[in-house]
Amino acid sequence: MRTITYRTQGTCSRFIELTGDNGVVVDVKFYGGCDGNLQGISRLVKGMRYEDVIARLKGISCNGKPTSCPDQLCRAIEEMFNDERGTFNDER
């Protein structure tokens, strides 16, 4: 099991604390941002495989910005995946 702290860019949340184990999201905590929505996202992704979270949430934008808190979560997951297993392969 591993925990990383990911500094977000272009969102209201300041950073994400992500815990994963063997390709599965164990816990997610957002700091800053829309508290209720981010708690909901955190609970929904617990127990999901990294690839499944990325397939559902990557590329979501927010209020005309090119990213969002869910998109930043995907970037954090990709960083964790890269650290655990090498480069993430986005081909399905």
PLY file of the C-alpha trace (Angstrom):
ply
format ascii 1.0
element vertex 92
property float x
property float y
property float z
element edge 91
property int vertex1
property int vertex2
end_header
0.00 0.00 0.00
1.27 3.44 -0.93
0.09 7.02 -0.34
1.06 10.04 -2.43
0.20 13.71 -2.16
-0.51 15.26 -5.55
-0.49 19.06 -5.97
-3.37 19.95 -8.29
-3.16 22.53 -11.07
-5.99 24.68 -12.41
-8.64 23.61 -9.86
-10.15 24.89 -6.63
-8.73 21.93 -4.71
-5.12 22.47 -3.63
-3.96 18.87 -3.42
-5.11 15.26 -3.36
-3.98 12.57 -0.96
-4.29 9.22 -2.76
-3.76 5.76 -1.30
-3.56 2.79 -3.62
-2.67 -0.85 -3.41
-1.90 -3.20 -6.29
-3.72 -1.10 -8.89
-6.78 -0.35 -6.72
-7.82 2.95 -5.10
-7.94 2.49 -1.33
-8.64 6.08 -0.22
-8.84 9.61 -1.66
-8.91 12.93 0.17
-9.22 16.27 -1.58
-8.08 19.43 0.19
-9.95 22.54 -0.90
-12.62 22.62 -3.57
-16.32 21.70 -3.41
-16.40 19.59 -0.28
-19.63 17.65 -0.82
-18.94 16.80 -4.46
-15.37 15.77 -3.74
-16.43 13.57 -0.82
-18.86 11.89 -3.21
-16.20 11.31 -5.85
-13.84 9.96 -3.18
-16.39 7.44 -1.96
-17.38 6.36 -5.46
-13.84 5.57 -6.58
-12.81 3.60 -3.47
-12.23 0.00 -4.45
-12.04 0.80 -8.17
-9.12 -0.21 -10.37
-6.94 2.68 -11.51
-7.78 2.02 -15.15
-11.53 2.14 -14.46
-11.32 5.49 -12.66
-9.25 6.96 -15.49
-11.64 5.61 -18.14
-14.59 7.33 -16.43
-13.12 10.61 -15.19
-10.14 11.63 -17.36
-10.74 14.71 -19.48
-13.65 16.19 -17.49
-13.48 19.99 -17.57
-14.90 22.49 -15.07
-16.37 25.91 -15.83
-14.49 26.26 -19.11
-11.15 25.19 -17.62
-9.28 22.41 -19.42
-9.22 20.31 -16.23
-11.28 19.54 -13.13
-10.89 17.86 -9.75
-11.87 14.46 -11.23
-9.37 14.98 -14.06
-6.67 15.93 -11.54
-7.47 12.74 -9.60
-6.75 10.80 -12.81
-3.41 12.55 -13.12
-2.59 11.60 -9.52
-3.57 7.99 -10.24
-1.40 7.97 -13.37
1.53 9.26 -11.30
0.99 6.51 -8.73
0.61 3.89 -11.46
3.83 5.04 -13.13
5.66 4.84 -9.81
4.28 1.35 -9.10
4.56 -0.36 -12.50
6.17 1.82 -15.10
4.41 3.84 -17.78
0.61 3.77 -17.83
-0.77 2.33 -21.04
-3.94 4.19 -22.02
-4.78 1.81 -24.90
-7.84 -0.37 -24.36
0 1
1 2
2 3
3 4
4 5
5 6
6 7
7 8
8 9
9 10
10 11
11 12
12 13
13 14
14 15
15 16
16 17
17 18
18 19
19 20
20 21
21 22
22 23
23 24
24 25
25 26
26 27
27 28
28 29
29 30
30 31
31 32
32 33
33 34
34 35
35 36
36 37
37 38
38 39
39 40
40 41
41 42
42 43
43 44
44 45
45 46
46 47
47 48
48 49
49 50
50 51
51 52
52 53
53 54
54 55
55 56
56 57
57 58
58 59
59 60
60 61
61 62
62 63
63 64
64 65
65 66
66 67
67 68
68 69
69 70
70 71
71 72
72 73
73 74
74 75
75 76
76 77
77 78
78 79
79 80
80 81
81 82
82 83
83 84
84 85
85 86
86 87
87 88
88 89
89 90
90 91
